[in-house]
Amino acid sequence: MLARDAQRGGATVIRDLTSGAQALGDAEHDHLAEDLDAIRLEREERAGLKRVSGLSTELEDVTEVEYRQLRLENAVLIGVYTGYGKDGLEDAENSLRELAALAETAGANVLEGLLQRRANPDPATYLGKGKAQELAELVQAVGADTVVADTELAPSQRRALEDVVKVKVIDRTAVILDIFSQHAKSREGKAQVELAQLEYLLPRLRGWGESMSRQAGGQVGSAGAGMGSRGPGETKIELDRRRIHTRMAKLRKQIQQMTPAREAKRANRKRGEVPSVAIAGYTNAGKSSLLNRLTGTQELVQNQLFATLDTAIRHAETSDGRSFTYADTVGFVRNLPHQLVEAFRSTFEEVGEADVILHVVDGSHPDPAAQLRTVREVIAEVEAQDIPELVVFNKADLLDDSQRLVLHGLVPDAVFASARTGEGIEELRARIDAAIPIPDREVDVVVPYDRGSLVAELHERNRVLSTEYVEDGTRVRAFVTAEMLAKLAPFMS
């Protein structure tokens, strides 16, 4: 039995579960023994399940009665990684820790986390026959009732693994969809989540025994239904598929009907030349908390993943009085299910239509570079990569000097801020003001006193340099937008 402990940051302990061949002890074969040891270690690393500790969220210090009342699903997490060396293992551990946070948010207690290194996931049982049996023994030992895989499982893999471990098996996509269904609040958000769930469910329908068929035929004794019941019929699974297709068509129609209202609101903001700042970032990076700090509003803030699913639009002003809007969007996550990218395209459209993207990164996260990369991949999917981006490392109050130095190397011009303490908020506001497009057409115009609304609009949406009250009206020098220039044209000499 080979035991190997590696502690990084006081959190992660990995133990190799497999046993190896006995090392040769004969002194005259020392060189050969070393070669065999190297081969053995490579085989063990490739074939072994590695337990990730520190993931357990099991309830403690409660009585048995209270435990039965509060008991949630007990989950064991599994993952397969193909990377070599320390970096590959660390990336797999971070991904599994993120899955643990997802499972917690969905309402589960995480008991264990297992990783296996292999070239490719087994096409039958994901882990392979032997390791699947080891997993079944662990599940029985710890009393788990759910196994969660860190990648999306094929329907056949899920069924085969369930047959071995004898408990429910789900994957990362199912967990994310479950969280979304719990948190969606608006009518559109709920419809989008249901559509994504049905798209995920459709190829995974499964029936057992007689419930698979509602067809009748043959003799009375064999069919049990007799005359009048024979015909082509429809299996239950076919009936379920037809109902799902019908429901999906209805949901798509509903979502399509909601599109004009959303586009009209966005067009009104564009028509009024109100710039937009889209707050994008990884889930639980602190986007809503930062929005509250910047605007003084009270958006929902929770220390869990995907607390925000419906886009929130908030008005704000620059230091020189120009109006703009913040759009708080749904958080991103690695391996975001493609069904959700499509279903929540309306949310991501706010990013694609923005004038500035405020990219919020959790500076205290173990792998901020992966967060940056994931969010930028999604931004590219909505073709928003050409929009100016301002990166802010949030939770700066949790960072030491060495961590700041590493983050500065990732994004040299980023802002360090803390939504909790207020550190860096004023600098962030100044950077946002500088990034928002400035009206660039200079005018010197006298607006009649009976058109005071134009003067008010000049102050609200443009950059006013000076005002003076003269006999014919209000004389204004300002930089204005093209739309405002057209409105002022009748009064310009």
C-alpha positions in Angstrom: 0.0 0.0 0.0 1.4 3.3 -1.0 0.5 6.3 1.1 1.4 9.8 -0.2 0.2 13.0 1.6 0.6 16.4 -0.1 -0.6 19.4 1.7 -1.0 22.7 -0.1 -2.4 25.8 1.6 -3.4 23.7 4.6 -6.5 22.3 2.7 -5.7 19.4 0.4 -4.7 15.9 1.3 -4.5 13.3 -1.4 -4.0 9.6 -0.6 -3.3 7.0 -3.2 -5.6 4.0 -2.6 -4.0 1.3 -4.7 -1.3 -1.1 -3.6 1.7 -1.9 -5.7 4.1 -4.8 -6.4 6.7 -5.7 -3.8 10.0 -3.9 -4.4 13.0 -6.2 -5.1 15.2 -6.4 -2.0 18.2 -8.2 -3.3 21.2 -5.9 -3.0 22.8 -7.2 -6.2 19.6 -6.1 -8.2 19.4 -2.6 -6.8 19.5 -0.9 -10.2 16.8 -3.2 -11.6 14.7 -2.6 -8.4 14.9 1.2 -9.0 13.6 0.7 -12.6 10.8 -1.5 -11.4 9.9 1.0 -8.7 9.6 3.8 -11.3 7.4 1.6 -13.4 5.3 0.7 -10.4 4.8 4.3 -9.4 3.8 5.3 -12.9 1.2 2.5 -13.1 -0.2 3.3 -9.7 -0.5 7.0 -10.5 -2.2 6.1 -13.8 -4.6 3.5 -12.4 -5.2 4.7 -8.8 -8.2 6.5 -7.4 -7.0 9.5 -5.3 -9.2 10.6 -2.4 -9.6 14.4 -2.1 -10.2 15.2 1.6 -11.6 18.4 3.1 -14.8 18.3 1.0 -17.1 16.8 3.6 -20.1 19.0 4.6 -21.8 16.4 6.8 -23.9 18.0 9.6 -22.3 17.8 13.0 -23.4 18.4 16.6 -27.1 17.6 16.0 -29.2 15.0 17.7 -30.4 11.9 15.8 -33.9 13.3 15.6 -32.7 16.7 14.3 -30.4 14.9 11.8 -33.3 12.9 10.4 -35.3 16.1 10.0 -32.5 18.1 8.4 -30.9 15.3 6.4 -29.9 16.1 2.9 -28.6 13.9 0.1 -25.2 12.4 0.9 -22.9 12.6 -2.1 -19.6 11.1 -3.2 -17.9 13.0 -6.0 -15.8 11.4 -8.7 -13.6 12.7 -11.4 -11.2 11.5 -14.2 -8.3 13.6 -15.2 -5.8 13.1 -18.0 -3.1 15.7 -17.1 0.4 14.7 -15.9 2.3 15.9 -12.9 1.4 18.3 -10.2 -0.4 20.9 -12.4 -2.8 18.3 -13.8 -3.7 17.0 -10.3 -4.1 20.5 -8.9 -6.5 21.5 -11.7 -8.5 18.3 -11.2 -8.7 19.0 -7.4 -9.9 22.6 -8.0 -12.5 21.3 -10.4 -13.7 18.8 -7.8 -13.8 21.4 -5.1 -16.0 23.6 -7.3 -18.2 20.6 -7.9 -18.4 20.2 -4.1 -19.6 23.9 -3.8 -22.1 23.2 -6.6 -23.5 20.2 -4.8 -23.7 22.1 -1.5 -25.6 24.9 -3.2 -28.0 22.3 -4.7 -28.6 20.9 -1.2 -26.3 17.9 -0.6 -23.7 16.8 1.9 -20.4 16.0 0.3 -18.8 13.0 2.0 -15.9 12.0 -0.2 -14.1 13.1 -3.4 -12.3 10.6 -5.6 -10.0 11.3 -8.6 -8.6 8.8 -11.1 -5.9 9.5 -13.7 -6.5 7.7 -17.0 -6.0 8.5 -20.7 -9.8 8.7 -21.3 -12.9 8.0 -19.2 -14.1 4.5 -19.6 -16.9 4.4 -22.2 -18.9 1.9 -20.2 -18.7 2.9 -16.5 -16.6 6.2 -16.6 -14.1 4.8 -14.1 -13.6 1.3 -15.4 -15.0 -1.9 -14.1 -12.6 -2.4 -11.2 -12.6 1.2 -10.0 -16.4 1.3 -10.2 -16.6 -1.7 -7.9 -14.2 0.1 -5.5 -16.5 3.1 -5.7 -19.5 0.9 -4.9 -17.8 -0.4 -1.7 -16.9 3.2 -0.6 -20.5 4.4 -1.3 -21.8 1.5 0.9 -19.2 2.2 3.6 -19.9 5.9 4.0 -23.7 5.6 3.5 -23.9 7.8 0.4 -27.1 7.9 -1.7 -25.8 9.9 -4.7 -22.7 9.8 -6.9 -21.8 12.9 -8.8 -19.4 12.9 -11.7 -17.3 16.0 -12.5 -18.0 15.8 -16.2 -21.1 15.2 -18.3 -21.9 11.5 -18.5 -23.3 9.7 -21.5 -26.7 8.1 -20.8 -25.2 4.7 -21.1 -22.3 5.5 -18.7 -24.8 6.8 -16.1 -26.9 3.6 -16.4 -23.9 1.3 -16.3 -22.4 3.0 -13.2 -25.8 3.0 -11.4 -26.0 -0.7 -12.0 -22.6 -1.2 -10.2 -22.9 1.3 -7.3 -26.6 0.7 -6.7 -27.4 4.4 -5.9 -28.4 7.4 -8.0 -25.7 8.7 -10.4 -25.8 12.2 -11.8 -23.3 14.5 -13.4 -22.1 18.1 -13.2 -24.6 19.3 -15.7 -27.6 17.9 -13.7 -26.3 19.7 -10.6 -26.0 23.0 -12.3 -29.5 22.6 -13.9 -30.9 21.8 -10.5 -29.4 25.0 -9.0 -30.7 27.1 -11.8 -34.2 25.6 -11.3 -34.1 26.5 -7.6 -33.0 30.1 -8.1 -34.8 31.3 -11.2 -37.3 33.9 -10.2 -38.7 35.7 -13.3 -41.1 34.1 -15.8 -38.5 34.2 -18.5 -35.8 32.7 -16.3 -38.1 29.8 -15.2 -39.0 29.1 -18.8 -35.4 29.1 -19.9 -34.3 26.7 -17.1 -37.2 24.3 -17.8 -36.2 24.3 -21.5 -32.6 23.5 -20.6 -33.7 20.7 -18.2 -35.9 19.1 -20.9 -33.1 19.2 -23.5 -30.9 17.5 -21.0 -33.5 14.9 -20.0 -34.7 13.9 -23.5 -31.8 11.5 -24.4 -31.7 10.2 -20.8 -35.3 8.8 -20.5 -35.3 5.4 -18.9 -38.0 2.9 -18.2 -38.2 -0.4 -16.3 -40.2 -3.6 -17.0 -43.8 -3.3 -17.9 -43.8 0.5 -17.6 -41.8 0.5 -20.9 -44.8 -0.6 -22.9 -48.4 0.3 -23.3 -48.9 -1.8 -26.4 -51.5 -4.6 -26.5 -51.9 -7.5 -28.9 -51.9 -11.2 -29.2 -54.2 -13.6 -27.4 -56.2 -12.7 -24.3 -54.2 -15.0 -22.1 -50.9 -13.5 -23.1 -51.8 -9.8 -23.5 -54.4 -9.7 -20.7 -56.5 -7.1 -22.5 -58.4 -9.0 -25.2 -60.5 -7.7 -28.1 -60.4 -4.0 -28.9 -57.0 -3.5 -27.4 -54.8 -4.7 -30.2 -53.0 -2.2 -32.3 -49.7 -0.4 -32.8 -50.0 1.5 -29.5 -47.3 3.6 -28.0 -44.6 2.7 -25.5 -44.5 4.8 -22.4 -41.1 6.1 -23.2 -42.3 7.2 -26.6 -45.3 8.9 -25.0 -42.9 10.7 -22.6 -40.7 11.8 -25.5 -43.7 13.2 -27.4 -44.9 15.1 -24.3 -41.4 16.5 -23.8 -41.1 17.7 -27.4 -44.5 19.3 -27.1 -43.6 21.1 -23.9 -40.2 22.3 -25.4 -42.0 23.7 -28.4 -44.4 25.6 -26.1 -41.5 27.0 -24.0 -39.5 28.1 -27.1 -42.6 30.0 -28.3 -43.0 31.6 -24.8 -39.4 32.7 -24.7 -39.6 34.0 -28.3 -42.7 36.1 -27.3 -40.7 37.7 -24.4 -37.9 38.7 -26.7 -39.5 41.9 -28.1 -40.2 43.4 -24.7 -36.5 42.8 -23.7 -35.3 44.3 -27.0 -37.6 47.3 -26.6 -36.1 48.1 -23.1 -32.6 47.8 -24.5 -33.5 49.9 -27.5 -34.9 52.6 -25.2 -31.5 52.7 -23.4 -29.7 52.8 -26.7 -32.0 55.5 -28.1 -31.4 57.6 -25.0 -27.6 57.1 -25.6 -27.3 55.7 -22.1 -24.0 53.7 -21.9 -24.1 50.3 -20.3 -21.6 48.5 -18.0 -22.1 44.8 -17.9 -20.9 43.1 -14.7 -19.6 39.7 -15.7 -17.6 37.1 -13.9 -17.3 33.7 -12.3 -20.1 32.5 -10.1 -19.8 33.6 -6.4 -17.0 36.1 -7.3 -19.0 38.9 -5.6 -20.6 40.7 -8.5 -23.8 41.5 -6.7 -22.0 42.7 -3.6 -19.8 44.9 -5.8 -22.9 46.3 -7.5 -24.4 47.2 -4.1 -21.2 49.0 -3.2 -21.0 50.9 -6.4 -24.7 52.0 -6.5 -25.9 51.9 -2.9 -28.7 49.4 -3.8 -29.5 46.1 -2.1 -29.3 43.3 -4.6 -29.6 39.7 -3.3 -26.2 38.7 -1.9 -25.6 35.1 -0.8 -22.5 33.1 -0.2 -23.5 30.4 -2.7 -23.2 29.7 -6.4 -25.7 31.2 -8.9 -27.5 33.4 -6.4 -28.2 35.8 -9.4 -29.9 34.3 -12.4 -32.1 37.1 -13.7 -30.3 40.2 -15.0 -30.6 43.3 -12.8 -30.3 46.7 -14.4 -29.3 49.6 -12.1 -28.9 53.3 -13.0 -25.8 55.2 -11.9 -23.9 58.5 -12.7 -20.3 59.3 -13.4 -18.5 61.9 -11.3 -19.3 64.6 -14.0 -23.0 63.8 -14.0 -23.4 61.5 -17.0 -26.0 58.7 -16.7 -25.2 55.0 -17.4 -26.5 51.6 -16.3 -25.0 48.6 -14.6 -26.2 45.1 -15.7 -25.6 42.4 -13.2 -25.5 39.1 -15.1 -25.6 35.4 -14.2 -22.2 34.0 -13.1 -20.2 31.7 -15.3 -18.7 28.4 -14.4 -16.2 26.0 -16.0 -17.8 23.4 -18.3 -21.1 25.4 -18.4 -23.7 23.1 -20.0 -24.3 24.1 -23.6 -28.0 23.9 -22.9 -27.6 26.8 -20.5 -25.5 28.9 -22.8 -28.3 28.7 -25.3 -31.2 29.0 -22.8 -29.7 32.0 -21.1 -28.6 33.8 -24.2 -30.9 36.7 -23.2 -28.8 37.2 -20.1 -25.6 37.0 -22.0 -26.9 39.5 -24.6 -26.5 42.2 -22.0 -22.8 41.5 -22.1 -22.7 41.5 -25.9 -24.6 44.9 -26.0 -22.6 46.6 -23.3 -20.2 49.5 -23.8 -17.9 48.3 -21.0 -17.5 44.8 -19.4 -16.6 44.9 -15.7 -15.0 41.5 -15.3 -15.1 40.6 -11.6 -12.6 37.9 -10.4 -12.5 36.3 -7.0 -8.9 37.2 -6.0 -8.9 34.7 -3.1 -9.9 31.7 -5.4 -7.2 29.0 -5.6 -7.1 29.3 -9.4 -8.0 32.8 -10.6 -6.4 32.3 -14.0 -8.9 29.5 -14.7 -11.7 31.9 -13.7 -10.4 34.5 -16.1 -10.1 32.0 -18.9 -13.6 30.5 -18.4 -15.4 33.9 -18.4 -13.5 35.1 -21.5 -14.4 32.0 -23.3 -18.1 32.7 -22.7 -17.7 36.3 -23.6 -16.2 35.1 -26.9 -19.2 32.9 -27.4 -21.5 35.9 -27.5 -19.1 37.8 -29.7 -18.3 40.4 -27.1 -14.5 40.0 -27.1 -14.0 43.4 -28.8 -15.8 45.3 -26.0 -13.5 47.2 -23.6 -12.8 45.1 -20.5 -12.0 46.3 -17.0 -10.8 43.5 -14.7 -11.3 43.9 -10.9 -9.9 41.4 -8.4 -12.6 41.4 -5.7 -12.2 40.2 -2.0 -8.9 42.1 -1.8 -9.2 42.1 2.0 -8.4 38.3 1.9 -5.2 38.7 -0.1 -1.6 39.0 1.1 1.2 40.8 -0.7 2.5 37.7 -2.5 -1.0 36.9 -3.8 -1.4 40.4 -5.1 1.9 40.1 -6.9 0.7 36.9 -8.7 -2.6 38.5 -9.6 -0.9 41.7 -10.9 1.2 39.4 -13.1 -2.1 37.9 -14.6 -3.6 41.3 -15.3 -1.2 44.3 -14.8 -3.9 47.0 -15.1 -6.5 45.4 -12.9 -8.1 47.1 -9.9 -8.0 45.5 -6.5 -11.2 46.0 -4.5 -13.2 44.7 -1.7 -17.0 44.9 -1.7 -17.0 44.0 2.0 -14.5 46.7 3.3 -14.8 49.3 0.5 -11.1 49.1 -0.5 -10.5 50.3 -4.0 -14.1 51.2 -4.7 -13.3 54.9 -5.5 -10.5 53.9 -7.8 -12.9 51.5 -9.5 -15.5 54.2 -10.0 -12.9 56.5 -11.5 -11.7 53.7 -13.9 -15.4 53.0 -14.9 -15.9 56.7 -15.5 -12.9 56.8 -17.8 -13.9 53.7 -19.7 -17.5 54.8 -20.5 -17.7 56.4 -23.9 -17.6 60.2 -23.7 -19.7 62.4 -26.1 -17.2 63.9 -28.5 -19.1 66.6 -30.5 -18.5 70.1 -29.1 -21.4 72.6 -29.4 -22.0 76.2 -28.3 -25.7 76.8 -28.4 -28.4 79.0 -27.0 -31.5 77.0 -26.0 -34.7 79.0 -25.6 -36.1 79.2 -22.1 -39.3 77.4 -23.1 -37.1 74.3 -24.1 -35.7 73.8 -20.6 -36.1 70.0 -21.0 -33.3 70.1 -23.6 -31.0 71.7 -21.1 -31.9 69.1 -18.5 -31.2 66.3 -21.0 -27.8 67.9 -21.9 -26.8 67.8 -18.2 -28.1 64.2 -17.8 -26.7 62.4 -20.8 -23.9 64.6 -22.1 -20.8 66.4 -20.8 -21.6 70.1 -20.1 -18.7 72.5 -19.9 -20.5 75.7 -19.0 -23.9 77.3 -18.8 -24.8 81.0 -19.1 -28.2 82.7 -18.9 -28.6 85.3 -21.7 -31.5 87.3 -23.1 -32.6 84.7 -25.6 -32.2 81.6 -23.4 -29.6 79.4 -21.8 -26.2 79.3 -23.5 -24.6 75.9 -23.1 -21.1 74.7 -24.1 -20.9 70.9 -24.1 -19.7 67.8 -25.7 -22.8 65.9 -27.0 -23.8 62.7 -28.7 -24.9 62.5 -32.3 -28.5 62.1 -31.2 -28.3 65.3 -29.0 -26.6 67.2 -31.8 -29.6 66.5 -34.1 -32.0 67.8 -31.4 -30.0 71.0 -31.0 -29.6 71.6 -34.7 -32.6 74.1 -34.9 -31.0 76.4 -32.4 -27.5 76.4 -33.8 -26.4 79.3 -36.0 
